[in-house]
Amino acid sequence: MADPQGPDSPQVPDTPSQADALAQVIHHTEFPHTAVSQLLDTLIRRVGDAVSWVWLLLVAVIMLNVTMRYVLGEGRIEFEEIQWHLYSVGFLIGLSYCLEADDHIRVDLLHERFGLKTKAWVELFGIVLFLLPFIALVVIFTAPFVQYSFEIHEVSEAPGGLPFRWLVKSVLLLGFLLLAVATVSRLTRVTACLFAFPRPRREAKQE
């Protein structure tokens, strides 16, 4: 059967798939894994997968709060506070999950032009000079912040607010401790790429 478009008809380009479209905006740097990174990354992924359900719970709480406020005419301060508590949990625990997946924000205008070794050096200096010191400062100052809240049995200042304010404050500490774990994992992958230490588990793939 003859081609209905004819041999000289212009060819319609294939529609790019969603994966191809994402590949244009998402740039992952595939450093080699190490025994340490595989262990730590597995921990971070499991925690992240478990906590990801908090977003579904957050949507349910928001819908319930809106329904009670605008349909039943009864707003509850507890639901207002639960919303930002759940948002804090999702965001703070998600920091380590994002770093492990290499989905954090970069200046891709520059980063995508670098070779793998240059990217590794940029990551090494960024982790050692900026990320690890920042994590250390947050952990050092957050620990007494949470302890004080626990000792005074801090509660919400709002009438009818939630008790145990130290619980949500402790998520800040937990989130940055997990971020430290993800950072150590990333650091071992960077040093494996640059110095072959720790021993790489597989070859790195150039983007």
N, C-alpha and C positions, 0 to 999 in steps of 0.2 A: 504494500500500500504506500502511495507516495506521501512524502512529508507535506502536511498542509501548509507549512510555512514556506516551503520551497527552499532550494539550496542557497539562494542569495538573501534569504530573510535574515534580519538581524537576530542574533541569539540573545535570549533573555537571560541575564545573569542569575545564577542560583541565589536564593535568599540565604544570607548567612544564618547559621544556627545560633541559638542562644549561647552555647559554649564558646563559639567564635567571637561573638560580641563581647562576652565577659573577658575573653583573653586579651581584648584590645585595651581594657581599662584596669585589669588586675595583673600585677606583675609579681610573681613569686620567685624568690631566689632559692634554688635547690642546692643548699649546702649538704655535704654528706652527713649521714646520721652516724652516731656513735652508740655504744652500748648504754652509756649514761643517758643520752638524749632520748633513745627509744623508751627507756624505762620512765623517765620524767614526763615525756610527751604523752605517754599512755595515761598516766595519772591525771594530767591536766585535761586531756580530752574527756575522760570519764567524769571528772568533776563538772566540766563545762556542759557535757550532754545532760547530766542530771539537773543542773541548775537552770538550763535553758527552758525547762517547763515553767519557770517562774513568770515568763512573759505571758503565757496562756492564763495563768492565775491572775496576773495583773489586769489583763483585758477583762476577765470575768468580774473582778472587783470594781473596775471602772464602770462597767455596764450596770452592775447592781446598784452602785452609788448613784448613777445618773437616773436610773429608774425610780429609786426611792425619793430622790430630790424633786424630780420634775413630774412624776406620775403620782406618787403617794404624798408628796409635799413634806417629806421628813428626811432631812439631811443628817448624816452621822459623821462626827469628827473622827471616829475610829477608822472609818473607811478612807477618809482623806489621808490619814497618817499611814495606813497600811499601804496605800498606793506608792508613796514616796519611799517607804521601807522596801517594798518589792523592787522598785526601780533601782534603788541603791544596791540591792543584792545582785540583780542582773548585770548592772554596769560594772561593779567592782570585781565580781568573780569573772566577768567576761573579759577583763583586761588580759589575764594570763592566757585565756582561750584564744584571744585575738593574736597575741604574740606568737603562740605556738603554731597557729595556722598561717602566720606571716600575712595577715590581712589588715595590719595597722597602716595608718596614713604615711605615705612617703612623698618626697618631691620627685615624682616619677619623670618629670622633664629632664632631670639630671640622672637619676638612678638607673633608668632603663638603658642609658647610653654606656654605662660602665661595664667592664668585663667582670667575670666572676671573682677574680682576685681583688680587684679594686672594690667591689661591693663588700667583700669579706673584710678588707681593711677599714672601710667606712663603718661597718657593723661593729668591729672590734673596738675602735676608738669611741663610738657612740655608746656602747654598752659599758665600757670601763670608765669613761670620763663623765658620762651623764646619767645613764639609766641606773646603774648599780648604786652610785652615791645618792641619787634621788630616792630610790627605794629604801636605802638605809636610813635616810633622814625621816621619811614618813613612818617607818616602823619604830624608830627610836622615840619619836614624839607621840605616836599614837598609843603605844603600850600604856604609859601612865594616864593618858586621856581616857582610855577604856577602864583602867583600874579604878580611877577616881569615880567614874560614873557608877561602877559596880558597888563601891564602898558606901556611897551616899544613897544608894537605891534610887537613882535618878528616874523620874517619870516625866511624861509630857507636861508642859506648862499649860496646855489647852484644857479647858474643862471637858471631862469625859475622854481625854486622850489616853494613849496606850501607856502601860507601865513598862518596866524593864528596858529603859532607853539604852542601857549598856549593850543590849543584844545587837541592835542595829549599828551601834558605834563599833562593835567588835568585828563587824563585816569589813570595815575599812582595813583593820589589821590583817584579817584573813585574806582579803583580796590582794594586798601587797605582798604577803608571804607567798601566796601562789604565784604572783608575778615574779618574785625572786626565783622561784623554782623554774618557771618558764625561761627566765633570763639565763640562768645557769645552763639549762639545756641548750639554749641558742648559742651561748658562748662556747660550749664544747664543740658544736658543729662548725662554728667559725674557725676555731683553732685547728680543728681537724682538716679544714680546707686549706689553711695557710701553712700549718706546720706538721700536718699528719699526726697530730697528738690532741686528744686520744685517737687511737687507730680508727680510721673511717670504716664503717660497715659496708658502704657501697660508694660507687663513683658519683661525683656531683654531676648534675646535668646543667649544661649551659642554657640559658633562656633563649 
